[in-house]
Amino acid sequence: MSKPACPMCEMTEVLEHANRWECVTCGHEWDREAQPEASEGPRVVKDAHGNVLADGDCVILIKDLKLGGGSQVLKGGSKSKPIKLVDGDHEISCKVDGIAVGLKACFVKKA
């Protein structure tokens, strides 16, 4: 059986325990028998604290994030311009410190 993706942050790095799974990235734990819920409605994106995010919200980074392909780092505590929710691996599209970035919702909190 392949390892499932985390239901909170959708990352695939999970630890296998006797009767539960644990996400390495966000620390979320869930039962091994629990099946992923079939989503029939619109996608709901939640920040690291469980607050629902919507287009136009501003978010704050909860940790330093290194940008790929360079030596730039977005510092924890940096506030974004209004966000746009997008489909894909990185749910949030926004500008932070004048840089257009795609972010995972598990690394931000609602401002």
N, C-alpha and C positions, 0 to 999 in steps of 0.2 A: 504494500500500500504506500503510495507517495504521500509526502507530507503536505498538509493543506496550507493555504495562505491565511495569514492572520485576519480575522473578521473586522478588526478595528483599523489597522493601518495597511492591510493588504500586502505586507511584506512576506516573503517566502522563507525567511530564516526563522525556523521554529525549533524548539527543543521538544523531544518526545519523552514524556514521563509515563508511569504505569497506567494512569487513567485520565490523563489530561495533556493538553498541548500548552506550550508557553512561547510567546513571541520574544525573540532576542532583542528586537528593536524597541518595542513600546512596553514590554512586560505584561501584556494582556494574557490571561489564562482562560482556557475553555475546555469543556469535557470532550473526550475523544469520541464519544458516541453522538455528540451534537452535530446535526447536519446543517450545512449552510442554508439560511432562509432564502427562499425564492423571492426576489424583489419584483413586485408587480407595479409599484408606483415609481415616482421619480427618485433618483439617487439622492441619498441624504449624506452630506459630508459633515463630519464632526471634527472639532479641533482636539488637541491633546487632553483637554479637560472635559470633553463630552458635549461641548456647546455646539449647536447646529450653526453652520456657516452658510451664508447666502451671498449672491453677487452684490458687490458694493460695500461689503464689510471691510474693515481694516483689521489686520492681524499683526501680532508681535512674535518674533522668533523666540523660542524658548531655549535654544542652544546655538553655539557657533556652528555655522555650516560652511564647509569648504566648497568652493565652486569648482566644478570639473573643468579640466583643461587649462588650469592656471593656478596661480598662488593666491588668488583673492579669497577672502573669508568674509562672510556676512556674520556680524557679531550678534550674539544673543541679546535680546532687548530692542533690536532694530524694528521700527514700525514700518509697515508697508503702506503704499497708496491703496485705494479701493481695489479689491480683488475681483477676479472673474473665475467662476468654477468651470472646469473643463473636464472632458472625459480622458481617461488614460491613467498611466502610472502616477503622475504628479497631478493632483486634483486642483491645484490652485495656480493661476497665472496672475502675476502682479509685478510691481516694481518695488524694490527695496534699495535704498541708498542710490537711486538713479539707475539701477541695473535691472533689466527685465529678467525675471526668473520664473521657473516652474517649481512649486513646492509641494511636499507631501503634507497633508493636514496634521499628521502626528507630530510635526516639528513646530507648530504654531499654536498660539492661543488667541482668542477673539479679543480685540482691543476695546 
